[in-house]
Amino acid sequence: MLDCPAASCGDRASKRFHTEELSEMTYVITDECIACGSCEDECPVEAISEGDEKYVIDANLCTNCGACADVCPVEAITPGDEE
């Protein structure tokens, strides 16, 4: 397991999706997004911004911590391989 580079994620991230195989993958926000903004507020590295119809995650900034997925009320945020 890899340690999450975002300190605010703590152990929660390393238990979720931080493995050698997934270290290059980022989370994605699906079309199920209701644009509530919960994920943007939770992101410790400000990788999430409001898009035209839904929020989007900047893959270059995302640290894969999973904090956004944990707060999404409609489970619209998934690891990149589950889109």
C-alpha positions in Angstrom: 0.0 0.0 0.0 1.1 3.6 -0.7 0.6 6.4 1.8 -1.7 9.1 0.7 0.2 12.3 -0.2 -2.7 14.4 1.1 -2.2 14.5 4.8 -5.9 15.1 5.5 -6.9 11.8 4.0 -4.9 9.7 6.6 -5.4 6.0 6.7 -8.8 6.0 5.0 -7.1 6.5 1.6 -4.5 3.9 2.0 -7.1 1.3 3.0 -9.2 2.1 -0.1 -7.5 2.4 -3.5 -3.9 3.1 -3.0 -2.1 0.1 -4.4 0.9 -0.1 -6.7 -1.4 -0.9 -9.7 -3.7 2.0 -9.1 -1.3 4.7 -8.1 -1.6 6.5 -11.5 -5.4 6.4 -11.6 -7.6 9.3 -10.5 -11.2 9.4 -9.4 -13.8 10.5 -11.9 -17.2 12.1 -11.4 -19.9 10.3 -13.3 -23.1 11.7 -15.0 -24.9 10.8 -11.7 -23.5 14.0 -10.2 -26.1 16.4 -8.9 -23.7 19.3 -8.7 -24.1 19.8 -4.9 -20.5 20.8 -4.4 -19.8 18.5 -1.4 -16.8 17.0 -3.2 -15.2 20.3 -4.0 -15.3 21.4 -0.4 -13.8 18.1 0.8 -10.9 17.9 -1.7 -7.6 18.6 0.2 -5.7 19.6 -3.0 -8.4 21.6 -4.7 -8.5 19.2 -7.7 -12.3 19.5 -8.1 -14.1 22.3 -9.9 -17.5 23.1 -11.2 -18.0 22.1 -14.8 -20.8 22.9 -17.2 -23.2 20.2 -16.0 -21.3 18.5 -13.2 -18.2 18.8 -11.2 -14.9 17.6 -12.6 -11.7 16.3 -11.2 -8.3 17.5 -12.5 -6.3 14.3 -13.0 -3.1 16.2 -12.7 -4.0 17.4 -9.2 -5.9 14.4 -7.8 -4.0 12.4 -5.2 -6.4 9.5 -5.2 -7.2 10.0 -1.5 -10.9 9.2 -1.9 -12.2 12.0 0.3 -14.5 13.2 -2.4 -16.1 9.8 -2.9 -16.7 9.5 0.8 -18.9 12.6 0.9 -20.7 12.3 -2.4 -24.4 11.9 -1.4 -25.3 10.0 -4.7 -22.1 7.9 -5.0 -21.2 9.6 -8.3 -17.5 9.5 -7.7 -15.6 6.4 -8.6 -12.0 5.3 -9.2 -11.1 5.9 -12.8 -11.3 2.2 -13.8 -15.0 2.0 -12.8 -16.4 4.8 -14.9 
